[in-house]
Amino acid sequence: MHEIDAHSIQILEFPKVRDIIAGLTLSPYGKERVLGLRPLFDRESIERLLRESAQMRDIIRFEEAMPLERIDDISEAVGKARVEGVHLDPKDLLKIKDVLSMIASLSGYGKIEERQEKFPDIVEILKRLRPQREIVHAIDKAIENSGDISDRASSALGHIRRDMGDVGARIKQQLNKILSAKQKHAGWQDDVITIREGRFVIPVLSSEFKNTEGIVHDKSQSGATLFVEPSTVIEANNKLRTLQQDERLEIDRILRELTAMVGGAADIIMSDLQTVGSLDAAHARAGFALKIDGEKPNISSDCKLDLIDARHPLLLYAMQSAKDVVPLSLQLDRDNQAILITGPNTGGKTVALKTIGLLTLMAMAGIEIPADHKSTIGIYRKVYADIGDEQSLELSLSTFSSHIRNIIAAVQDADEQSLVLFDEIGAGTDPKEGAALAEIIIITLLERSCNLIATTHYSQLKTLPLEYPGLVNASLEFDRKNLQPTFRLLTGLPGASYAIDIALRLGLPDDMADRAAVILGQEEKSLDSLIEKLDSDLKNLHNGRKELEERLNRAQMLEEFYKSRQEKLETREKELIEEFAAKYEDQLRQARKEMNQAIKEIRESQAASAKIKEAHNQLENQAGQIGDIRSSLKGKNKDDGGALTKGDVVWINKFNTEAEVVEMVSDKKVRVAVGKAFMVVDTIDLKRLDNKNKTKTPQSKSFTGVRASAAEGDFNPEIMLRGFTVEEALEKLDKFLDDAVLAGLGQVYIVHGKGTGTLRKRLSEYLKKHKAVSSIRIGDWNEGGTGVTIARLKI
């Protein structure tokens, strides 16, 4: 069985992530599950855990809260209930009842059909629950919340307690008579009936007591007062004691019966507790994902990494804001086998290494990661990390010795299924020897076909990618103007150290800096200058590419949206034509029937044959029109705008106005001018006007009027916000909701895309607070899924 190197797991801080998630659990069973999380090597198991977390995330954000509650550990009590003849304490039974009640609620939560479709993996867990409602009912009936046994626990107990009450009342009544008849003395306190040894007694002064009056059960500390059971109530007290014994026996029987019920279902209960642990662990993982903006990455069976906008989860958790943590993106696969990161100190190289390693371990453990959902994590059988100062005083090892021990272990075991992360490889010794050692280590690991990411300050290593195509240079961006790191990872370009520049900024005298530059050598300075120029060029290319990608994504999204709208409109058009044809056909059938009757009457009255023939021709013309309508449904839809050209005057049917064609947008869409305003409309809504049919557009018609007409009957219930910033999207959404309310819509669709989920989160928060919105939900699979939020409006 494979296990990731324990030292690497520790140095990459995976246990810290695990401990944070464990702190979000609500049960000891969930906590145990979380603390047992470790990187897995089975793709199906990893993806199942990630799906559970992603679905639970959506449940937390959009659904009614799952009835998970903080519960105690009842495993020991359930195990004790298996032992025959033993009964559990009432408080233990109450704890069991609380847990079983929660299990019953969870079972009911998963039976809602809508949830079964949206959250199949979570519902699959819920289906494993086998609620013991009979036990819950029995305990609830028998035991009060205080832990006392209820009179309703059994009819026998109820009868016994009623008898006890009657006997106790008679005893108190008799004792009160005795106390009332006694002569009171100065200094004597109130007469109080008390209980000693389970029997009712009254206080009697020692000086006045006579042996014939009753039995002494106790006396005061001073000895002046005796607590006596009068002879007249001894028999009643005996009866009461017998009833008390009967009560204890009945309670004992009830507790044994309840315990036996728990013991009989112990296996089912223990299994359900494990299922609750799975749900609780998924809930905690989802809660952590929400705090770090986590997403479900793609899992690959191949050893590869494709991280997009990845951030360190512990930094995100501590800062509570993604904008304060700079993202990184990189690719590792068989072609880009290794990455060598160079650059100045404090540039973020170590954080980058830890981010890459930790996100790999998290994804393999089924924990969502703070990266774009398009990111891919491969399954690595071995992960080796040597990061930071690992000087060991206990083993008398220097920093260099500690590094070398870790490096040797990785080099000996690494293969094509390994991920190796080395920080400042070869550091801690003579620079020339360290650089040579680092070079041979990198070459050896390349030959072993493993994936490698290493950081270094050695300039000699920057030329290695020229000799080994599988090795890629990378650097952490540095703001030369302000002499500050930006913490952005740039692949394909080595980094400069900027040591002299940084020293100057920190106060190094100019003459010392100049002398250092001379010692550095002209050749090294030229290399740094070249790197700086390449860095600038690469940044410009990157920005241009990013802008083009954003435009392409927005265009593709719009194309999909309008294609979907077009298909819906074409389908509706066919339905309307079919309805119209069917209605027309019914009218024609009725008219034919009436006409035949009229012809019969005309013939009987010897009317002219020409009149009869004319009536028949009218009917045939109407039938032909219906045939034309039906035939149009079978072929390609044709419209008056099919051959439109620039300058044509058209009539827009849906807006009841005249317009002029400006340009053809596509085969089915055209841009027209209405007065001084422009709009894009479907050609199917246009009718070309001949010169003789042209009419002067009324002055009262304006673009505002058209928009008003559309708002009254044709308001689009969908708004496209993908690609906008949060501020832009909120501004457009606010106006859109106002228009939707004015149009009388009951439901609208907000298309924001899936992305990182940040836009969807902010829009959801805004919608929940909007006074016109009654509820929101994510789209179903056929409505756009998590890329669409559907809001129901108050009407």
N, C-alpha and C positions, 0 to 999 in steps of 0.2 A: 504493500500500500504506500502511495506517495504521501509525503509530508513536506510542506515548505519549511525551509531552514528556520529554526526557532529564533536564532540571533537576528535574522533579517526581519522577521515578523515584529520583533521587539523594537529594532532600530527604526523601522518605518512607522511606528506608533499605531499599528493596528489595534493593540489592546486598549489604547485610549478611546478609539472610536467605539469599540465593543462595550467598554464600560459606560460611555455616555448613553448608548442605546439601551443598555440594561437598566439605567436609571429612569428610563421612560416607560418601563413595563409596569403593569398593574398587579401582577400575580407572581408568586415564586416560581410557577411553572414556566411563564414567559421569560423570566429573568434567567432561569437555568438554560433555556433554549438559546438565548442571546449570548450568554457567557460561553456557550459551547460552539458558537459560530467560528468557522475556520474556512480557509480557501478550499474549494471543492474542485474535482477534476472531471465531473460528469456534467456535460453541457445541459442535459435535460433537467437535472436537479437545480443547477444554477439558474436557468431561465425560469423555472417554476417559482423559485424564491423571489426573483426580480419581478415576475408578474404579480405575485401576491402583494408585494410592497407597492407596486404602481397602482393596482386596483384599490388597495386600502387607502392610498393617498387620495384617490378620487372620492372614495366613500367619506373620508374625513372632511373634504372640502365641499362636496356637493350633496351628500345624502344625509338622511336622518342619522343621528349618532348611533353607532353600534353599541348595544347594551353590555359593553365590557366594563366591569367595575373592579375596584381594588378588593382583593379577597385574601383570606388567610390560607395557610397550608393545612389541608385536611387529610393529607395522605396517611399520616400516622393514625389518626382516629378511624379512618376507613379500614386500615389494616387491622386495627384492634377489634373492629366490629366483626371480623371473620371468625374470631375465637368464640366457640360455642359456650353459652352460659354467662358471658360477660355483657355488662351493659355500659353504655357510654354516658358520660356526664351530660346533663341537659344543655350546657353551654356548647359542648362539642357538637351535639345534635343541631343546635341552632346555626353554628358555622356551616355544617354540612347542608342544612336547608338553604342558607343564603347562596352557597355555591351552586346547588342544584337548581335554584330559582333562576339564577343568571344563565345557566346552561339551557334551561327551557326557553328563556327569552331569546337567546342567541339562535336556537333552533328555529323559532318562529321568524326571526329576522331574515333568515336565508330562504324562506318559502315564498317570498314575494317574487312573482314571475319576472318583473322588470329587472330586479337585481340579479336573477339567474342569468339573464342575457348580458348584462353589463359587466358583471364581476364573476365570471364562471369559476375562477380558481378559488376565490374566497368562499363562494357558495359551496364548492366541492368540499372544503374543510368543514363548513357548517353542517353539511349533510352527514358527516361522520358522527355527529352528536346523537346520543340516544337518551333524551331527557327522562328523568324518573319523577314524573309529576305526582304519582301516588305517594312516594316517600315525602315529597314537599308538602302535600296536603295533610298527611298523617302527622308530621312533626308540627306543622302550623296549627293543627287542631289541638295537639296535646300539650304544647309548650308555649307559654307566654314569652314575649320579647325580653322580659326580666329574667327568664330562666326558671320561673315557677311552673309547676305542672298545672294545667288548666282543669277546671271542673268538667269541661267538655271532653277530656281525654278518654273517658269511658263512662258508661251509665252507672257502673258499680262505684266508681270513685265519686261521682256526683251524689249518689245515694248516701255513701258513707259520710261525706262532708256535710250533707244536710242533717244527718243524725247527729254529727259532732256539734253542729251549730245549735240544734235543739237542746242537747244535753248540757252544753256549756251555758246556754241561756238560763236553764233551770237552776244550775249550780250557782250562777251569779245572783240570780233572784233570791235564792235561799240564804246566801252569804250576806247579801245586802240587808235582809231582814234581821239577821243576827247582829250585824254591826249597828243597825238603827236602834236595836233594843238595848245595846250596851250603854252604861252610864259613862259620860265623858268627864275626864279629869283635866285640871288646869295644866297647860303645857302639852297636852296630847295633840298630836298632829292629825291630819285628815286620815280617815279610814280608807285604805286602799286594798283592793283585792289583787293579789299577786299569784304567781305560779312558782312553785318549788318542786323540782323533780317531776315535772309534768303534771302536777296536781294543783288545783285551786286552793289557796290558803288565805287566812286573814290575820292581821296583827293582833296580838294579845299581850297585855302587860304581864311580865313574869310574876309579879306579886299577886295577880288575880287569876292565874291559870290553875285549873284543876285537872287532874289526870283523866277524869271522867268526861271532860268536855271534847276530847279529840286527840289527834296525833300531832306531835311537834315535828316539823320537817326542817326548821332552820331557826336561827336567832340572830338578832342584830349584833353589830360589832361590840356594842357596850354590854350586851346581855340583858338589857332592860326590856326588850321586846322579843316575843316569840312569834313564829309564823306557824299557825295551827290550822290543821284540816279538821273542821268540826265533825263530830260523829254523824251528824244528820246528812252530810254530803259524801261520806266515804263510798257508799255504794254507787252514787252517780259518778264520782271521780274514777272509780274502777271501770265503770261502763265507758267513760270518756277515754281512758287509757287503752281499753280494748279496741275502741274505734280508731284511735291513733295508730295502733299497731296494724289494724286492717288497712288504714290509709297507706302506711309505709309499704306494706306488701303489695298493694294494688299499684302504687307508683313504681315499685321495683318491676312488677310484671309489665307495665306499660313501657318502661325504658328498655327492658329486655326485648320486647316485641319490636320497638322502633329500631333498636340496634340490630336485631336479626334481619329486618328489612334492608338496612344499609349493608350488612354483611352479605346478604344474598345477591345484592347488585354491585358488590365491591369491584368485580372485574370491569363491569361497564363504567362505573364511576371513575376508576383509575384511568381507563382508556379515554374518557371524556376530559379528564384533567389534562392529559397530554395534548388533546385537541385544543383545549382552551389555551394551553401554552403556545401552540402553533399560531393561533389567532392573535394572542397577546404579543408574541414576538414580531409578527407581521405588522401589527399596529404600531409597535415601537419603532421598527425600521422605517415605516412610512412617516411617523412623526419626526424622526431624524432627517429624513429626506426633505420634508417640508421646511425644516429649519435651515437646510444648506442648499435649497433649490436643487435637490437631487433629481436625476432622471434615470430611466432604465436604459443602459447601453445595449448595443448588439453584442452577442457573445459568439466568438468564432472558435471552432475546433482547432484551427491553425494557430501557431504562435505568432501573433501580430498585435500591433497597437495602432489605433487611429484615434487620437484624442483631439477633440474640438472644443475650444474654450473651456478647458479644464481648470479647476481651482482646488486649492488644498482645503479639504473639508474641515479640519480643525481650526484653520484661520477663519473660515466662513462662520463656523459655530461660535467662535469667540467674538467676532466683529458684528455678527448679525446683519451684515450688508454685503452683497456681492460686489458692489461698485468699489469697495475698499480693497478688493483682492484682484490682482491683475491675472487674467486667464492666460493659459498657454495652449498651443496646438502643435502636434507632431505626429509623425508616422514612422512605424517600424514594421518591416516585413522581410521577406526573403531578398528583395532587391536593395532596400534601405536597411541593411542588417544592423548597423551600429551608428550611434551619434556621438560626436566629440564636441562638448560644450566648452568654449573658452570665453574669457571676459574678465572684467575687473572684480576685485573683492567686493563684497556686499551687494553684488548685482543680482543675487537670487538663484545662483546655481544649485546650492544645496536644497533650497525649498523646491526647486523644479524637480530634482531627483526624488525627493520624498513624495512630492505630489504624484509623480508617475508611478512609483512603487506602491504607494498606499492605495491609489485608485484601482490598480490592478488587483491587489489583495481583496479590497472591498467588493469589487464586481464578482470575483471568483467565489466570494462568500455569500453572494446573493443580496448585497447591500447596494442600493442605488447611489450613483456618484454625481457630484456637481460638475457636469459637463453636458454638452449638447447631446440630445437623444440620438443623433446620428453617429456618435462615437462608437468605436468597436474595441472590445477587449478580448484578446486571445487567452486560451487556457495554457498556462505555463506549469509544467510539472516541477520546476525548480526555480526559486527566486533567491538571488544572492545580493546583499546590499552591504557596502562598506562606506559609511557616511559619518562625517564629523570626527571630532577628537575622541579616540577610544583608548586613551592611555590607561593602562591597568596597573595600579599600585600593588594590588594583591599578587599578581603574577610577575611583578617587577619588569613589566614590558613598557618600552617607550611607545610614543604615538606611532612611529614608523614600524616598530615590531608588531604592534597590534594590527596595523593595516596589512602588513605582509602576511600575517597568519590568516586573515580573512580572505585575502586575494588568492593565496595558495589553495585554500579549500575550494574556492569557486573555480579556479583554473583546472583543478584535478577532476571535478565532478561535472562541469558545465558541458552541455550538449545542445542539440538543435531545439530542444524543448525548454531551454533555460532563458531567464531574463537576469542580466547582471547589471548592477548599478554601482559604479565606483566614483567616489567623491575625491577630487584632488589626487588622482592616481599617480603613484610614485613620489609623492611629497614626503617631506620629513627627513631627507638625506641630501647628499651632494647633488646639486641641480643636474650636472651632466650624467651622473650615474642614475639619478632618479628618472630623467627623461629617457635614457636608454632602456631602463627596466620597464617603464610605462609603455614604450613602443613595442617591446617584445611581448608584453602581456596582451596588449590590444591585438596584435597580429595573431597570437595564439588563439585568442577567443574568437577571432574572425574565422580562423581555420576550423574551430569547433562548431561553426554555424549557429552559434547562439545569438540572441539579441543583446546588445550592449549599449549602455549609455554611460559615458564617463565625462567628468569635468577635469580640467587641467589649466595650469598657467604656463606650461612649457610651450614656447613658440615653435620648437622643432617639430612638435606633433601636428601642427596645423597643415603641413604639406602631405601628411599620410593619405588623406582622401584622394590625392592625385594618383597614388600608386594602388590603392585598394578601393575600387568603385563601390563596394558595399558599405564603406565608411563615409558618413556625411558630417561636414562641419556645421556647427551651430554656435550661436552666441546670445548673450543677454544684452538687449539694446541699452545703449548708454547715451545720455544727452550730453554731447560734447560741449555745447554752449554753456549749460548750467553745471556741468560736471556732476551729474546725478544719474543714477540708474533708473530706467523706466520699468524694469523687471519683465519686459516682453521678450519672449524667446523667438529668435529668428533662425530658421534652418537654412542651410546652404551657404552660410557665411561665417568665417571665423571671427572672433572678437579680439580687440586689443585690450591691454591691461590698463592703459591711461595712468600708470603709476606716477609718472613725473607730473602730469597735469593735475592730478588730485593732490599731490604733495605741494604744488605751487598754490593751489587754492587754500590749502590748510596752513600756509605761511612759510613754505620753504623759500629762502632767498633766491632771487633770479639767477645770480651768478652760479649758485650751486646747481640749479636746474639746468642751466646751459652746459655746464661741465658734465652733468649726468647724461645729457643728450648726446654729447660728443662720445662719451664712453659707450653709450648704447650703440652707436654706429649708424652711419647713413643708411646702410642697407635695411636695418631693422626699422628705422623711421619711415623709409619708403614703403615697407610692407604695411606698417600701421596706417599710413596715408591711403594706400590702395584699399585696405580694408574699410576705412572710413568712407571712401568714395563709393565702393560697392554697397556698403550699408545704406547710404543715401539713395542710390539707384534702386536697390531692392525695396526700400520703403515706399518709394513712389509707385513701383510696379504693383506692390501689394495693395496699396490704397486703390489704384485703378482697377485691379482685378476684383477687389471686394465690392466696389461700386457697381461693376458690371454684373457680378453675381447677384447682388441685391435687385438690380433692375430685371434680370432674367427671372429670378424667383417670383417677383411681383407680376411680371408679364404672364408667366405660366399659371400663376394662381388666378389671375383675371381671365385667362383663356379657359381654364377649367370651369370657373364660375359662370361665364357667359355661355359656354357650351351646355352646361347643365340647365341654365335658364331657357336656352333656345329649345332644348329637347322637351322641356316641360310645356313651353308655349306651343310647339308643334303638336304635341300630344293633345293638349286642350283644344287646339284648333280643329283637329280631326274629330274630337268628341262633339264639339259644337256643331260642326257640319253634319255629322251623323244624326245628332238630335234634331237639327233643323229639317234634314231630309225625311226622317221618320215622321215628324209632325206634319210636314207638307204632304207626305204620302197618305197619312190618315185623313187629312182634309180632302185630298183628291179622291180617295176611296168613297168618302161620304158624298162628295159632289157627283161622282159617277153614278152612285146609287140614286141620288135625287134626280140626276139628268135622265137616267133610264126610265124612272117613273114618269118624268115629264114627257119623254118621247112617247111612252105608251099612251099617255093621255092625249098627246098631239095627234098620234096616228088614229086614235079612236075618234078624234074630232076632224080627221082628214086634213091636217095641216100640210103646208108645202114641204117637199123633200129637201129643198135648198136650206131651209131653216134647220132641219134635223142634221144635215151634213155639216153645217157651220158649228153646231153645238159639239158634234163629235170631234171636229178639228181643234176646238179649244181644249178639250180634255186631253187630246194627244199631245198638244204643245206643252201642257202642264206636266204630263208624264215624262216628256223629253227633258224638261228642265231638271226634274228629279234625277233622271239617269245621268245627266251631266254632272250633277253634284256628287253622286255616288262614284262615278268614274274618276273624279278628281282625287278621291281618297286613295285610290289604288296606285296612281302614278306619282311622279314627283310634283310636289306642290309648286304651283306657278302663281306669280303675283304681278301686279301691274308695274312694280318697280324693277322687274327682272332685267330690263334693258335700259335702265335709266342712265342718263349722261349728265355731265355738269351743265347747269343752266336750265334743266327741265323744271317746269312748274308742276308741283304735285299737291294733292290734297291729303292731309294727315287725318285719317278716319278717327283715331282714338281721341284726338284733340280738337277735331272739328275746325281745322284751320288750314290756310293755304301757306305753302313754303316753297323755297327754291333750293334745288340740289346744288351743294357745294363740292362734294367729292364722294366717291364710292369707298367706304371703309373696307368692305368685304362683299362676298356674293350676296349676303343677306342683310347687310347693314349699310346705311348711307348717312352722311352728315348733311344736314339741311339748315338753311337760314330762315328764321321766323322773325321778320322785322330786323332788329339789330342783334338778336340773340341767335345762338347756334345750339344744335342738339344732334345726337345720333339716334336714329330710329330704325326699326326693322322695315325692310322693303315690303313685307307682307301687309303693313299698315298704310301703305301709300297707294294713291291712284293718280296716274299722270293725267294732267289736264291739257286738252287741246286748246288752241288759240281761242276757239269759239266758246270753250267752257271756262276760260280763265275769268276769275272774278277778283275784284279788288279786295284785298284783305282789309277787313274793318279796322278802323283805328283803335277801337276798344280792345282788339285782340293784341296781346303782348306776351312775351315769354313768361311774365309773372302769372298771367291768366292761364297759360298752359300748365304751369306748375301747379296752380291751384286746382285745375281740373284733374290733374294726375293725383293730387293729394286726396281728392274726394273719392276716386274709384280705383286708381291704378298705382297706389303707393307701394314701392318695393319694400317688402318686410325684411330684406337682408341688407347688411352693411358690411363692406370689406375693409378690415383694419390691419390685415397682415402687412408687415413691412414698415408700419408707422412707429414712431416713438410713442412711449406711454402718454406723454403730454398731448401729442397730436391726436392719438386715438381717443383719449378722454374728451377732447374738445369736439371731435366729430361725433362721438357717441352721444354726447349731451344734446346736440342739435337734432340728431337723428331720433332720439327718444321723444323730444318735443313734437316733431313732425308726426311720429307714429301715433302719439296720443291724439293729436288733432285729427288724424285720419281714421281714428276709431279702431285701430288694430288691437287684437287681444294677445298677440304673440309675435315676437321678432327674433331674427337670427343674427348673431354677431359672429362673423367669420374672422378669427384672429390667428389661425394656424396653430401648430403644435409647438415648434421651436423649443426654447428653454423653459417655457411655461410662465415666464415673468409677466408677459403682457396679459396672458389669460388670468393670472392671479390678481393683477391690479384692476383689470376690468371687472372681475367677479366681485372684488371688494367694493368697487364703485356702484355696481348694479344692486348689491344687497342694501345699500344705503339710500338708493334713489327712491323718491317718494312715489313715483309712478310704477315701480316694479313690485309685483307681489311675490314672485319666486323665480329662481333660475335653476337650470340643470345643464349638464353637458349633453351634446348631441348623441343620438344612437348611432350604431355602425353605419346606417344608411342615411344619416343626416350630417356626416362629417366627423363623428366621433369627438375626441378631445380637442379637435381643431375648431369646434363651433360651440358657442354658449347660447342656449335658448332661454329667453326671458319672457315671462308671462306678465302682461301689463294689467293694471287695475282699470277696469272699464265699468 
